Amino acid sequence: MQMNTPSFHQHFRQLAGMSPLRYQKWLRLNEARRLMLNEHYDVTTAAYAVGYESLSHFSREYSRMFGESPKRDITRLRKSVGQL
């Protein structure tokens, strides 16, 4: 089955509830979050591990997605599950 780009984007958005680009960011940022929380990666290592070349860009995108900085978010999550 062949599909043009606009049709793909429309179908993807209907299924996933977000654009393909936003979904890719969501996947990358959630993987970084998992690495920091479960594997104890620092922010820089997690950012580079998921493909960000700029730490400031990663931190901005992370804050937009999760509502707080990576360090603050991970500290809060660790407290909530008793990992400190």
LUMSEFI-715001 format. One record per residue: residue in one letter; z, x, y of N, C-alpha, C in turn. Coordinates in Angstrom, 1 decimal. Example, Ala and Ser with C-alpha at 12.3 -4.5 7.8 and 13.67 -1.06 7.14 Angstrom:
LUMSEFI-715001
keba aa a, npz 7.8, npx 13.2, npy -5.7, capz 7.8, capx 12.3, capy -4.5, cpz 7.8, cpx 13.2, cpy -3.3
keba aa s, npz 7.1, npx 12.8, npy -2.2, capz 7.1, capx 13.7, capy -1.1, cpz 7.9, cpx 12.9, cpy 0.0
END
This chain:
LUMSEFI-715001
keba aa m, npz 0.0, npx 0.8, npy -1.2, capz 0.0, capx 0.0, capy 0.0, cpz 0.0, cpx 0.9, cpy 1.2
keba aa q, npz -0.9, npx 0.7, npy 2.1, capz -1.0, capx 1.4, capy 3.4, cpz -0.4, cpx 0.6, cpy 4.5
keba aa m, npz 0.2, npx 1.3, npy 5.4, capz 0.8, capx 0.6, capy 6.5, cpz 0.7, cpx 1.5, cpy 7.8
keba aa n, npz 0.3, npx 0.9, npy 8.9, capz 0.2, capx 1.7, capy 10.1, cpz 1.6, cpx 1.9, cpy 10.7
keba aa t, npz 1.7, npx 2.8, npy 11.6, capz 3.0, capx 3.3, capy 12.1, cpz 3.8, cpx 2.1, cpy 12.8
keba aa p, npz 3.1, npx 1.3, npy 13.7, capz 3.9, capx 0.2, capy 14.3, cpz 4.5, cpx -0.8, cpy 13.2
keba aa s, npz 3.7, npx -1.0, npy 12.2, capz 4.1, capx -2.0, capy 11.1, cpz 5.3, cpx -1.4, cpy 10.4
keba aa f, npz 5.2, npx -0.1, npy 10.1, capz 6.3, capx 0.6, capy 9.4, cpz 7.6, cpx 0.5, cpy 10.2
keba aa h, npz 7.5, npx 0.8, npy 11.5, capz 8.7, capx 0.8, capy 12.3, cpz 9.3, cpx -0.6, cpy 12.4
keba aa q, npz 8.4, npx -1.6, npy 12.5, capz 8.9, capx -3.0, capy 12.5, cpz 9.6, cpx -3.4, cpy 11.2
keba aa h, npz 9.0, npx -3.0, npy 10.1, capz 9.6, capx -3.4, capy 8.8, cpz 10.9, cpx -2.6, cpy 8.6
keba aa f, npz 10.9, npx -1.3, npy 8.9, capz 12.1, capx -0.5, capy 8.8, cpz 13.2, cpx -1.1, cpy 9.6
keba aa r, npz 12.9, npx -1.4, npy 10.8, capz 14.0, capx -2.0, capy 11.7, cpz 14.5, cpx -3.3, cpy 11.1
keba aa q, npz 13.6, npx -4.1, npy 10.5, capz 14.1, capx -5.4, capy 9.9, cpz 15.0, cpx -5.1, cpy 8.8
keba aa l, npz 14.7, npx -4.1, npy 8.0, capz 15.5, capx -3.8, capy 6.8, cpz 16.8, cpx -3.0, cpy 7.1
keba aa a, npz 16.7, npx -2.0, npy 8.0, capz 17.8, capx -1.1, capy 8.3, cpz 18.6, cpx -1.5, cpy 9.5
keba aa g, npz 18.1, npx -2.4, npy 10.3, capz 18.8, capx -2.8, capy 11.6, cpz 18.7, cpx -1.7, cpy 12.7
keba aa m, npz 17.9, npx -0.7, npy 12.5, capz 17.8, capx 0.3, capy 13.5, cpz 16.4, cpx 1.0, cpy 13.3
keba aa s, npz 16.0, npx 1.8, npy 14.3, capz 14.7, capx 2.5, capy 14.2, cpz 14.8, cpx 3.6, cpy 13.2
keba aa p, npz 13.7, npx 4.1, npy 12.7, capz 13.7, capx 5.3, capy 11.8, cpz 14.4, cpx 6.5, cpy 12.4
keba aa l, npz 14.1, npx 6.7, npy 13.7, capz 14.8, capx 7.9, capy 14.4, cpz 16.3, cpx 7.7, cpy 14.5
keba aa r, npz 16.7, npx 6.5, npy 14.8, capz 18.2, capx 6.3, capy 14.9, cpz 18.8, cpx 6.4, cpy 13.5
keba aa y, npz 18.1, npx 5.9, npy 12.5, capz 18.6, capx 6.0, capy 11.1, cpz 18.8, cpx 7.5, cpy 10.7
keba aa q, npz 17.8, npx 8.3, npy 11.1, capz 17.8, capx 9.7, capy 10.7, cpz 19.0, cpx 10.4, cpy 11.4
keba aa k, npz 19.2, npx 10.1, npy 12.7, capz 20.4, capx 10.6, capy 13.4, cpz 21.7, cpx 10.1, cpy 12.8
keba aa w, npz 21.7, npx 8.8, npy 12.4, capz 22.9, capx 8.3, capy 11.8, cpz 23.2, cpx 9.0, cpy 10.5
keba aa l, npz 22.2, npx 9.3, npy 9.6, capz 22.4, capx 10.1, capy 8.4, cpz 22.9, cpx 11.5, cpy 8.7
keba aa r, npz 22.3, npx 12.2, npy 9.6, capz 22.7, capx 13.5, capy 9.9, cpz 24.1, cpx 13.6, cpy 10.5
keba aa l, npz 24.5, npx 12.7, npy 11.4, capz 25.8, capx 12.7, capy 12.0, cpz 26.9, cpx 12.3, cpy 11.0
keba aa n, npz 26.6, npx 11.4, npy 10.1, capz 27.5, capx 11.0, capy 9.1, cpz 27.7, cpx 12.1, cpy 8.1
keba aa e, npz 26.7, npx 12.9, npy 7.8, capz 26.8, capx 14.0, capy 6.9, cpz 27.7, cpx 15.1, cpy 7.6
keba aa a, npz 27.4, npx 15.3, npy 8.8, capz 28.3, capx 16.3, capy 9.6, cpz 29.7, cpx 15.9, cpy 9.6
keba aa r, npz 30.0, npx 14.6, npy 9.8, capz 31.3, capx 14.0, capy 9.8, cpz 32.0, cpx 14.3, cpy 8.4
keba aa r, npz 31.2, npx 14.0, npy 7.3, capz 31.7, capx 14.2, capy 6.0, cpz 32.1, cpx 15.7, cpy 5.8
keba aa l, npz 31.2, npx 16.6, npy 6.2, capz 31.4, capx 18.0, capy 6.0, cpz 32.7, cpx 18.5, cpy 6.7
keba aa m, npz 32.9, npx 18.0, npy 8.0, capz 34.1, capx 18.4, capy 8.7, cpz 35.3, cpx 17.8, cpy 8.1
keba aa l, npz 35.3, npx 16.5, npy 7.7, capz 36.4, capx 15.9, capy 7.1, cpz 36.8, cpx 16.3, cpy 5.7
keba aa n, npz 35.8, npx 16.4, npy 4.8, capz 36.1, capx 16.7, capy 3.4, cpz 35.9, cpx 18.1, cpy 3.0
keba aa e, npz 35.0, npx 18.8, npy 3.7, capz 34.8, capx 20.2, capy 3.3, cpz 35.4, cpx 21.2, cpy 4.3
keba aa h, npz 36.0, npx 20.6, npy 5.4, capz 36.7, capx 21.4, capy 6.4, cpz 35.8, cpx 22.4, cpy 7.2
keba aa y, npz 34.6, npx 22.0, npy 7.4, capz 33.7, capx 22.7, capy 8.2, cpz 34.2, cpx 22.6, cpy 9.7
keba aa d, npz 34.0, npx 23.7, npy 10.4, capz 34.2, capx 23.5, capy 11.9, cpz 33.0, cpx 22.8, cpy 12.5
keba aa v, npz 33.2, npx 22.5, npy 13.8, capz 32.1, capx 21.7, capy 14.4, cpz 30.8, cpx 22.4, cpy 14.4
keba aa t, npz 30.8, npx 23.7, npy 14.8, capz 29.6, capx 24.5, capy 14.9, cpz 28.9, cpx 24.6, cpy 13.6
keba aa t, npz 29.6, npx 24.9, npy 12.5, capz 29.0, capx 25.0, capy 11.2, cpz 28.5, cpx 23.7, cpy 10.7
keba aa a, npz 29.2, npx 22.6, npy 10.9, capz 28.6, capx 21.3, capy 10.5, cpz 27.4, cpx 21.0, cpy 11.3
keba aa a, npz 27.4, npx 21.2, npy 12.6, capz 26.2, capx 20.9, capy 13.4, cpz 25.0, cpx 21.7, cpy 12.9
keba aa y, npz 25.1, npx 23.0, npy 12.6, capz 24.0, capx 23.8, capy 12.1, cpz 23.6, cpx 23.4, cpy 10.7
keba aa a, npz 24.6, npx 23.0, npy 9.9, capz 24.3, capx 22.6, capy 8.5, cpz 23.4, cpx 21.3, cpy 8.4
keba aa v, npz 23.5, npx 20.5, npy 9.4, capz 22.7, capx 19.2, capy 9.3, cpz 21.5, cpx 19.3, cpy 10.2
keba aa g, npz 21.2, npx 20.5, npy 10.7, capz 19.9, capx 20.8, capy 11.4, cpz 19.9, cpx 20.8, cpy 12.9
keba aa y, npz 21.1, npx 20.7, npy 13.6, capz 21.1, capx 20.8, capy 15.0, cpz 21.1, cpx 22.3, cpy 15.4
keba aa e, npz 20.3, npx 22.6, npy 16.4, capz 20.2, capx 24.0, capy 16.9, cpz 21.1, cpx 24.2, cpy 18.1
keba aa s, npz 21.5, npx 23.1, npy 18.7, capz 22.3, capx 23.2, capy 20.0, cpz 23.6, cpx 22.4, cpy 19.7
keba aa l, npz 24.7, npx 23.2, npy 19.9, capz 26.0, capx 22.6, capy 19.7, cpz 26.3, cpx 21.5, cpy 20.8
keba aa s, npz 25.8, npx 21.7, npy 22.0, capz 26.0, capx 20.7, capy 23.0, cpz 25.3, cpx 19.4, cpy 22.7
keba aa h, npz 24.0, npx 19.5, npy 22.2, capz 23.2, capx 18.4, capy 21.9, cpz 23.9, cpx 17.6, cpy 20.7
keba aa f, npz 24.4, npx 18.4, npy 19.7, capz 25.1, capx 17.7, capy 18.6, cpz 26.3, cpx 17.0, cpy 19.1
keba aa s, npz 27.1, npx 17.6, npy 19.9, capz 28.3, capx 17.0, capy 20.4, cpz 28.0, cpx 15.7, cpy 21.2
keba aa r, npz 27.0, npx 15.7, npy 22.0, capz 26.6, capx 14.5, capy 22.8, cpz 26.2, cpx 13.4, cpy 21.9
keba aa e, npz 25.3, npx 13.7, npy 20.9, capz 24.9, capx 12.7, capy 19.9, cpz 26.0, cpx 12.2, cpy 19.1
keba aa y, npz 26.9, npx 13.0, npy 18.7, capz 28.1, capx 12.6, capy 17.9, cpz 29.0, cpx 11.7, cpy 18.7
keba aa s, npz 29.2, npx 12.0, npy 20.0, capz 30.0, capx 11.2, capy 20.8, cpz 29.4, cpx 9.8, cpy 21.1
keba aa r, npz 28.1, npx 9.8, npy 21.2, capz 27.4, capx 8.5, capy 21.4, cpz 27.5, cpx 7.7, cpy 20.1
keba aa m, npz 27.4, npx 8.3, npy 19.0, capz 27.4, capx 7.6, capy 17.7, cpz 28.9, cpx 7.1, cpy 17.4
keba aa f, npz 29.9, npx 7.9, npy 17.6, capz 31.2, capx 7.6, capy 17.1, cpz 32.2, cpx 7.3, cpy 18.2
keba aa g, npz 31.8, npx 7.5, npy 19.4, capz 32.7, capx 7.1, capy 20.5, cpz 33.7, cpx 8.2, cpy 21.0
keba aa e, npz 33.7, npx 9.3, npy 20.4, capz 34.6, capx 10.4, capy 20.8, cpz 34.0, cpx 11.7, cpy 20.3
keba aa s, npz 34.5, npx 12.8, npy 20.8, capz 34.0, capx 14.1, capy 20.4, cpz 34.3, cpx 14.4, cpy 18.9
keba aa p, npz 33.5, npx 15.3, npy 18.3, capz 33.7, capx 15.6, capy 16.9, cpz 35.1, cpx 16.0, cpy 16.6
keba aa k, npz 35.6, npx 16.9, npy 17.4, capz 37.0, capx 17.4, capy 17.1, cpz 38.0, cpx 16.3, cpy 17.1
keba aa r, npz 38.0, npx 15.5, npy 18.2, capz 38.9, capx 14.4, capy 18.3, cpz 38.8, cpx 13.4, cpy 17.2
keba aa d, npz 37.5, npx 13.1, npy 16.9, capz 37.3, capx 12.1, capy 15.8, cpz 37.8, cpx 12.6, cpy 14.5
keba aa i, npz 37.6, npx 13.8, npy 14.1, capz 38.0, capx 14.4, capy 12.8, cpz 39.6, cpx 14.5, cpy 12.8
keba aa t, npz 40.2, npx 14.9, npy 13.9, capz 41.6, capx 14.9, capy 14.0, cpz 42.2, cpx 13.5, cpy 13.7
keba aa r, npz 41.6, npx 12.5, npy 14.4, capz 42.1, capx 11.1, capy 14.2, cpz 41.9, cpx 10.7, cpy 12.8
keba aa l, npz 40.8, npx 10.9, npy 12.2, capz 40.5, capx 10.5, capy 10.8, cpz 41.4, cpx 11.2, cpy 9.8
keba aa r, npz 41.7, npx 12.5, npy 10.0, capz 42.6, capx 13.2, capy 9.1, cpz 44.0, cpx 12.6, cpy 9.2
keba aa k, npz 44.5, npx 12.3, npy 10.5, capz 45.8, capx 11.7, capy 10.6, cpz 45.9, cpx 10.3, cpy 9.9
keba aa s, npz 44.8, npx 9.6, npy 10.0, capz 44.8, capx 8.2, capy 9.4, cpz 44.8, cpx 8.3, cpy 7.9
keba aa v, npz 44.4, npx 9.4, npy 7.3, capz 44.4, capx 9.5, capy 5.8, cpz 45.4, cpx 10.5, cpy 5.4
keba aa g, npz 46.2, npx 11.0, npy 6.3, capz 47.3, capx 11.9, capy 6.0, cpz 46.9, cpx 13.3, cpy 5.5
keba aa q, npz 45.8, npx 13.8, npy 6.1, capz 45.3, capx 15.1, capy 5.7, cpz 45.8, cpx 16.3, cpy 6.5
keba aa l, npz 46.6, npx 16.0, npy 7.5, capz 47.0, capx 17.1, capy 8.4, cpz 47.9, cpx 18.1, cpy 7.8
END
